């Protein structure tokens, strides 16, 4: 004899929040403005963390490198063999 499988219909609007989660003091949309401004995340490899310990150092290095990269982008490419 086969067992009957109890299949309940799942209601999509059913509350699935656990009781231990307390959002009573939360403010809706409190980080929306920061998110709208944009968030760029860069993962720094562990072998260079001693040089770039924080975002300020990363930004400092990128600002120093940016003019060189911009200049390379503007320079016309020279074709070889012509």
N, CA, C and O atoms as CSV, one atom per row, in Angstrom:
chain,resi,resn,atom,element,x,y,z
A,1,UNK,N,N,0.833,-1.167,0.000
A,1,UNK,CA,C,0.000,0.000,0.000
A,1,UNK,C,C,0.889,1.246,0.000
A,1,UNK,O,O,1.817,1.344,0.803
A,2,UNK,N,N,0.615,2.179,-0.881
A,2,UNK,CA,C,1.402,3.408,-0.986
A,2,UNK,C,C,0.904,4.434,0.012
A,2,UNK,O,O,-0.289,4.544,0.298
A,3,UNK,N,N,1.870,5.182,0.530
A,3,UNK,CA,C,1.509,6.258,1.445
A,3,UNK,C,C,1.006,7.450,0.656
A,3,UNK,O,O,1.482,7.737,-0.443
A,4,UNK,N,N,0.063,8.116,1.219
A,4,UNK,CA,C,-0.419,9.350,0.585
A,4,UNK,C,C,0.534,10.486,0.923
A,4,UNK,O,O,0.933,10.658,2.074
A,5,UNK,N,N,0.877,11.228,-0.059
A,5,UNK,CA,C,1.749,12.370,0.150
A,5,UNK,C,C,0.879,13.587,0.441
A,5,UNK,O,O,-0.033,13.931,-0.310
A,6,UNK,N,N,1.195,14.209,1.542
A,6,UNK,CA,C,0.442,15.391,1.944
A,6,UNK,C,C,1.036,16.608,1.233
A,6,UNK,O,O,2.141,17.041,1.560
A,7,UNK,N,N,0.338,17.133,0.304
A,7,UNK,CA,C,0.823,18.296,-0.440
A,7,UNK,C,C,-0.093,19.476,-0.156
A,7,UNK,O,O,-1.231,19.546,-0.620
A,8,UNK,N,N,0.446,20.388,0.616
A,8,UNK,CA,C,-0.321,21.595,0.912
A,8,UNK,C,C,-0.072,22.623,-0.181
A,8,UNK,O,O,1.008,22.690,-0.766
A,9,UNK,N,N,-1.065,23.395,-0.431
A,9,UNK,CA,C,-0.885,24.503,-1.359
A,9,UNK,C,C,-0.129,25.603,-0.630
A,9,UNK,O,O,-0.475,25.969,0.494
A,10,UNK,N,N,0.885,26.115,-1.266
A,10,UNK,CA,C,1.661,27.195,-0.663
A,10,UNK,C,C,1.058,28.524,-1.075
A,10,UNK,O,O,0.764,28.763,-2.246
A,11,UNK,N,N,0.886,29.359,-0.108
A,11,UNK,CA,C,0.339,30.680,-0.369
A,11,UNK,C,C,1.492,31.669,-0.503
A,11,UNK,O,O,2.288,31.804,0.426
A,12,UNK,N,N,1.602,32.358,-1.626
A,12,UNK,CA,C,2.731,33.275,-1.823
A,12,UNK,C,C,2.735,34.446,-0.848
A,12,UNK,O,O,3.787,35.041,-0.615
A,13,UNK,N,N,1.589,34.791,-0.275
A,13,UNK,CA,C,1.549,35.923,0.642
A,13,UNK,C,C,1.703,35.485,2.101
A,13,UNK,O,O,1.538,36.296,3.012
A,14,UNK,N,N,2.015,34.216,2.322
A,14,UNK,CA,C,2.190,33.712,3.676
A,14,UNK,C,C,3.426,34.338,4.313
A,14,UNK,O,O,4.461,34.455,3.658
A,15,UNK,N,N,3.336,34.738,5.563
A,15,UNK,CA,C,4.445,35.361,6.267
A,15,UNK,C,C,5.484,34.303,6.594
A,15,UNK,O,O,5.188,33.350,7.314
A,16,UNK,N,N,6.686,34.455,6.083
A,16,UNK,CA,C,7.758,33.501,6.323
A,16,UNK,C,C,8.852,34.081,7.205
A,16,UNK,O,O,9.900,33.458,7.377
A,17,UNK,N,N,8.627,35.254,7.760
A,17,UNK,CA,C,9.620,35.894,8.613
A,17,UNK,C,C,9.724,35.149,9.940
A,17,UNK,O,O,8.709,34.809,10.547
A,18,UNK,N,N,10.932,34.902,10.382
A,18,UNK,CA,C,11.137,34.222,11.656
A,18,UNK,C,C,10.844,35.161,12.815
A,18,UNK,O,O,10.988,36.377,12.690
A,19,UNK,N,N,10.438,34.603,13.924
A,19,UNK,CA,C,10.078,35.417,15.091
A,19,UNK,C,C,11.270,36.156,15.674
A,19,UNK,O,O,11.108,37.235,16.244
A,20,UNK,N,N,12.482,35.584,15.538
A,20,UNK,CA,C,13.650,36.225,16.147
A,20,UNK,C,C,14.125,37.462,15.378
A,20,UNK,O,O,14.949,38.219,15.892
A,21,UNK,N,N,13.628,37.679,14.174
A,21,UNK,CA,C,13.984,38.885,13.427
A,21,UNK,C,C,13.108,40.034,13.893
A,21,UNK,O,O,11.880,39.955,13.841
A,22,UNK,N,N,13.746,41.094,14.346
A,22,UNK,CA,C,12.999,42.239,14.857
A,22,UNK,C,C,13.309,43.463,14.008
A,22,UNK,O,O,14.404,44.018,14.094
A,23,UNK,N,N,12.372,43.876,13.207
A,23,UNK,CA,C,12.521,45.059,12.370
A,23,UNK,C,C,11.616,46.183,12.856
A,23,UNK,O,O,11.260,47.074,12.084
A,24,UNK,N,N,11.251,46.146,14.108
A,24,UNK,CA,C,10.310,47.146,14.628
A,24,UNK,C,C,10.894,48.559,14.605
A,24,UNK,O,O,10.146,49.532,14.512
A,25,UNK,N,N,12.227,48.685,14.690
A,25,UNK,CA,C,12.843,50.007,14.665
A,25,UNK,C,C,13.408,50.386,13.303
A,25,UNK,O,O,14.080,51.409,13.167
A,26,UNK,N,N,13.140,49.575,12.312
A,26,UNK,CA,C,13.699,49.815,10.980
A,26,UNK,C,C,12.980,50.959,10.271
A,26,UNK,O,O,11.808,51.238,10.527
A,27,UNK,N,N,13.712,51.609,9.376
A,27,UNK,CA,C,13.150,52.689,8.578
A,27,UNK,C,C,13.200,52.248,7.120
A,27,UNK,O,O,14.269,51.923,6.604
A,28,UNK,N,N,12.077,52.236,6.475
A,28,UNK,CA,C,12.002,51.774,5.088
A,28,UNK,C,C,12.682,52.770,4.151
A,28,UNK,O,O,12.410,53.970,4.200
A,29,UNK,N,N,13.565,52.261,3.302
A,29,UNK,CA,C,14.238,53.088,2.298
A,29,UNK,C,C,15.354,53.963,2.844
A,29,UNK,O,O,15.744,54.929,2.188
A,30,UNK,N,N,15.882,53.653,4.031
A,30,UNK,CA,C,16.893,54.523,4.628
A,30,UNK,C,C,18.212,54.524,3.860
A,30,UNK,O,O,18.967,55.492,3.953
A,31,UNK,N,N,18.508,53.473,3.108
A,31,UNK,CA,C,19.750,53.417,2.343
A,31,UNK,C,C,19.525,53.574,0.847
A,31,UNK,O,O,20.462,53.429,0.063
A,32,UNK,N,N,18.312,53.865,0.449
A,32,UNK,CA,C,17.989,53.955,-0.979
A,32,UNK,C,C,18.759,55.073,-1.673
A,32,UNK,O,O,19.203,54.900,-2.808
A,33,UNK,N,N,18.924,56.202,-1.019
A,33,UNK,CA,C,19.631,57.331,-1.642
A,33,UNK,C,C,21.087,56.977,-1.908
A,33,UNK,O,O,21.610,57.274,-2.982
A,34,UNK,N,N,21.747,56.347,-0.941
A,34,UNK,CA,C,23.137,55.939,-1.140
A,34,UNK,C,C,23.248,54.915,-2.260
A,34,UNK,O,O,24.185,54.969,-3.057
A,35,UNK,N,N,22.312,53.992,-2.330
A,35,UNK,CA,C,22.335,52.968,-3.364
A,35,UNK,C,C,22.127,53.589,-4.739
A,35,UNK,O,O,22.746,53.166,-5.715
A,36,UNK,N,N,21.262,54.584,-4.816
A,36,UNK,CA,C,20.978,55.260,-6.082
A,36,UNK,C,C,22.208,55.995,-6.593
A,36,UNK,O,O,22.409,56.090,-7.803
A,37,UNK,N,N,23.037,56.517,-5.685
A,37,UNK,CA,C,24.259,57.216,-6.084
A,37,UNK,C,C,25.236,56.270,-6.772
A,37,UNK,O,O,26.039,56.686,-7.607
A,38,UNK,N,N,25.157,55.033,-6.420
A,38,UNK,CA,C,26.026,54.037,-7.041
A,38,UNK,C,C,27.007,53.465,-6.044
A,38,UNK,O,O,27.539,54.172,-5.187
A,39,UNK,N,N,27.229,52.212,-6.170
A,39,UNK,CA,C,28.177,51.528,-5.302
A,39,UNK,C,C,29.033,50.635,-6.168
A,39,UNK,O,O,28.549,49.653,-6.731
A,40,UNK,N,N,30.293,50.970,-6.275
A,40,UNK,CA,C,31.233,50.160,-7.026
A,40,UNK,C,C,32.085,49.388,-6.032
A,40,UNK,O,O,32.725,49.978,-5.162
A,41,UNK,N,N,32.091,48.107,-6.160
A,41,UNK,CA,C,32.826,47.251,-5.258
A,41,UNK,C,C,34.002,46.651,-6.014
A,41,UNK,O,O,33.841,46.114,-7.110
A,42,UNK,N,N,35.170,46.745,-5.424
A,42,UNK,CA,C,36.352,46.112,-5.985
A,42,UNK,C,C,36.950,45.220,-4.915
A,42,UNK,O,O,37.168,45.660,-3.786
A,43,UNK,N,N,37.213,43.989,-5.256
A,43,UNK,CA,C,37.801,43.053,-4.316
A,43,UNK,C,C,39.309,43.117,-4.475
A,43,UNK,O,O,39.843,42.906,-5.564
A,44,UNK,N,N,39.986,43.410,-3.380
A,44,UNK,CA,C,41.443,43.530,-3.389
A,44,UNK,C,C,42.039,42.176,-3.017
A,44,UNK,O,O,41.676,41.592,-1.996
A,45,UNK,N,N,42.945,41.685,-3.839
A,45,UNK,CA,C,43.586,40.403,-3.560
A,45,UNK,C,C,44.447,40.506,-2.304
A,45,UNK,O,O,45.024,41.559,-2.031
A,46,UNK,N,N,44.534,39.429,-1.547
A,46,UNK,CA,C,45.276,39.454,-0.281
A,46,UNK,C,C,46.743,39.834,-0.426
A,46,UNK,O,O,47.323,40.402,0.500
A,47,UNK,N,N,47.357,39.532,-1.574
A,47,UNK,CA,C,48.786,39.829,-1.721
A,47,UNK,C,C,49.086,41.311,-1.884
A,47,UNK,O,O,50.252,41.697,-1.802
A,48,UNK,N,N,48.084,42.162,-2.113
A,48,UNK,CA,C,48.323,43.600,-2.215
A,48,UNK,C,C,47.612,44.397,-1.116
A,48,UNK,O,O,47.576,45.626,-1.158
A,49,UNK,N,N,47.052,43.692,-0.141
A,49,UNK,CA,C,46.370,44.389,0.948
A,49,UNK,C,C,47.320,45.231,1.787
A,49,UNK,O,O,46.891,46.203,2.409
A,50,UNK,N,N,48.587,44.882,1.817
A,50,UNK,CA,C,49.536,45.697,2.585
A,50,UNK,C,C,49.752,47.061,1.936
A,50,UNK,O,O,50.084,48.030,2.618
A,51,UNK,N,N,49.564,47.136,0.619
A,51,UNK,CA,C,49.719,48.401,-0.107
A,51,UNK,C,C,48.410,49.184,-0.120
A,51,UNK,O,O,48.421,50.413,-0.052
A,52,UNK,N,N,47.288,48.484,-0.205
A,52,UNK,CA,C,45.969,49.112,-0.276
A,52,UNK,C,C,45.098,48.646,0.891
A,52,UNK,O,O,44.194,47.834,0.699
A,53,UNK,N,N,45.361,49.150,2.095
A,53,UNK,CA,C,44.599,48.678,3.251
A,53,UNK,C,C,43.176,49.222,3.332
A,53,UNK,O,O,42.335,48.665,4.038
A,54,UNK,N,N,42.904,50.312,2.608
A,54,UNK,CA,C,41.560,50.894,2.684
A,54,UNK,C,C,41.216,51.577,1.362
A,54,UNK,O,O,42.058,51.696,0.472
A,55,UNK,N,N,39.973,52.021,1.251
A,55,UNK,CA,C,39.511,52.606,-0.006
A,55,UNK,C,C,40.222,53.922,-0.324
A,55,UNK,O,O,40.374,54.276,-1.493
A,56,UNK,N,N,40.653,54.639,0.696
A,56,UNK,CA,C,41.362,55.897,0.442
A,56,UNK,C,C,42.662,55.653,-0.314
A,56,UNK,O,O,43.003,56.410,-1.223
A,57,UNK,N,N,43.386,54.605,0.055
A,57,UNK,CA,C,44.644,54.285,-0.635
A,57,UNK,C,C,44.390,53.800,-2.059
A,57,UNK,O,O,45.152,54.125,-2.969
A,58,UNK,N,N,43.342,53.037,-2.252
A,58,UNK,CA,C,43.001,52.570,-3.589
A,58,UNK,C,C,42.654,53.757,-4.473
A,58,UNK,O,O,43.130,53.841,-5.605
A,59,UNK,N,N,41.835,54.673,-3.978
A,59,UNK,CA,C,41.464,55.856,-4.749
A,59,UNK,C,C,42.673,56.724,-5.055
A,59,UNK,O,O,42.778,57.270,-6.154
A,60,UNK,N,N,43.581,56.860,-4.107
A,60,UNK,CA,C,44.795,57.648,-4.322
A,60,UNK,C,C,45.625,57.056,-5.465
A,60,UNK,O,O,46.108,57.790,-6.326
A,61,UNK,N,N,45.789,55.743,-5.473
A,61,UNK,CA,C,46.569,55.087,-6.525
A,61,UNK,C,C,45.872,55.203,-7.881
A,61,UNK,O,O,46.528,55.437,-8.896
A,62,UNK,N,N,44.566,55.043,-7.905
A,62,UNK,CA,C,43.837,55.144,-9.172
A,62,UNK,C,C,43.858,56.561,-9.725
A,62,UNK,O,O,43.932,56.752,-10.939
A,63,UNK,N,N,43.794,57.549,-8.850
A,63,UNK,CA,C,43.878,58.944,-9.324
A,63,UNK,C,C,45.246,59.249,-9.910
A,63,UNK,O,O,45.356,60.028,-10.857
A,64,UNK,N,N,46.283,58.648,-9.358
A,64,UNK,CA,C,47.629,58.847,-9.896
A,64,UNK,C,C,47.788,58.149,-11.246
A,64,UNK,O,O,48.515,58.636,-12.112
A,65,UNK,N,N,47.128,57.036,-11.427
A,65,UNK,CA,C,47.234,56.266,-12.662
A,65,UNK,C,C,46.287,56.753,-13.759
A,65,UNK,O,O,46.566,56.556,-14.942
A,66,UNK,N,N,45.193,57.374,-13.393
A,66,UNK,CA,C,44.169,57.776,-14.352
A,66,UNK,C,C,44.681,58.680,-15.473
A,66,UNK,O,O,44.320,58.443,-16.625
A,67,UNK,N,N,45.506,59.710,-15.205
A,67,UNK,CA,C,45.979,60.551,-16.321
A,67,UNK,C,C,46.775,59.770,-17.361
A,67,UNK,O,O,46.663,60.045,-18.556
A,68,UNK,N,N,47.558,58.822,-16.932
A,68,UNK,CA,C,48.335,58.011,-17.872
A,68,UNK,C,C,47.393,57.197,-18.753
A,68,UNK,O,O,47.580,57.130,-19.968
A,69,UNK,N,N,46.395,56.587,-18.154
A,69,UNK,CA,C,45.444,55.778,-18.924
A,69,UNK,C,C,44.613,56.633,-19.863
A,69,UNK,O,O,44.322,56.223,-20.986
A,70,UNK,N,N,44.227,57.823,-19.407
A,70,UNK,CA,C,43.461,58.724,-20.287
A,70,UNK,C,C,44.302,59.162,-21.474
A,70,UNK,O,O,43.790,59.253,-22.590
A,71,UNK,N,N,45.572,59.431,-21.255
A,71,UNK,CA,C,46.468,59.843,-22.331
A,71,UNK,C,C,46.631,58.717,-23.342
A,71,UNK,O,O,46.640,58.965,-24.548
A,72,UNK,N,N,46.757,57.499,-22.871
A,72,UNK,CA,C,46.890,56.364,-23.779
A,72,UNK,C,C,45.632,56.186,-24.620
A,72,UNK,O,O,45.709,55.810,-25.789
A,73,UNK,N,N,44.500,56.453,-24.036
A,73,UNK,CA,C,43.234,56.298,-24.748
A,73,UNK,C,C,43.103,57.345,-25.843
A,73,UNK,O,O,42.555,57.062,-26.908
A,74,UNK,N,N,43.597,58.546,-25.594
A,74,UNK,CA,C,43.489,59.633,-26.578
A,74,UNK,C,C,44.493,59.508,-27.712
A,74,UNK,O,O,44.232,59.960,-28.826
A,75,UNK,N,N,45.628,58.904,-27.438
A,75,UNK,CA,C,46.683,58.812,-28.442
A,75,UNK,C,C,46.204,57.960,-29.615
A,75,UNK,O,O,45.658,56.876,-29.414
A,76,UNK,N,N,46.408,58.453,-30.852
A,76,UNK,CA,C,46.001,57.660,-32.019
A,76,UNK,C,C,46.852,56.406,-32.110
A,76,UNK,O,O,48.058,56.438,-31.866
A,77,UNK,N,N,46.222,55.323,-32.456
A,77,UNK,CA,C,46.966,54.066,-32.574
A,77,UNK,C,C,47.749,54.088,-33.886
A,77,UNK,O,O,47.249,54.507,-34.930
A,78,UNK,N,N,48.979,53.628,-33.795
A,78,UNK,CA,C,49.838,53.593,-34.980
A,78,UNK,C,C,49.770,52.191,-35.565
A,78,UNK,O,O,49.966,51.201,-34.860
A,79,UNK,N,N,49.493,52.120,-36.844
A,79,UNK,CA,C,49.403,50.820,-37.510
A,79,UNK,C,C,50.813,50.357,-37.880
A,79,UNK,O,O,51.661,51.137,-38.312
A,80,UNK,N,N,51.017,49.089,-37.695
A,80,UNK,CA,C,52.315,48.520,-38.071
A,80,UNK,C,C,52.267,48.083,-39.530
A,80,UNK,O,O,51.239,47.597,-40.002
A,81,UNK,N,N,53.355,48.253,-40.231
A,81,UNK,CA,C,53.444,47.798,-41.615
A,81,UNK,C,C,52.940,48.812,-42.628
A,81,UNK,O,O,52.969,48.529,-43.825
A,82,UNK,N,N,52.484,49.973,-42.203
A,82,UNK,CA,C,51.992,50.973,-43.159
A,82,UNK,C,C,52.972,52.088,-43.296
A,82,UNK,O,O,52.737,53.027,-44.056
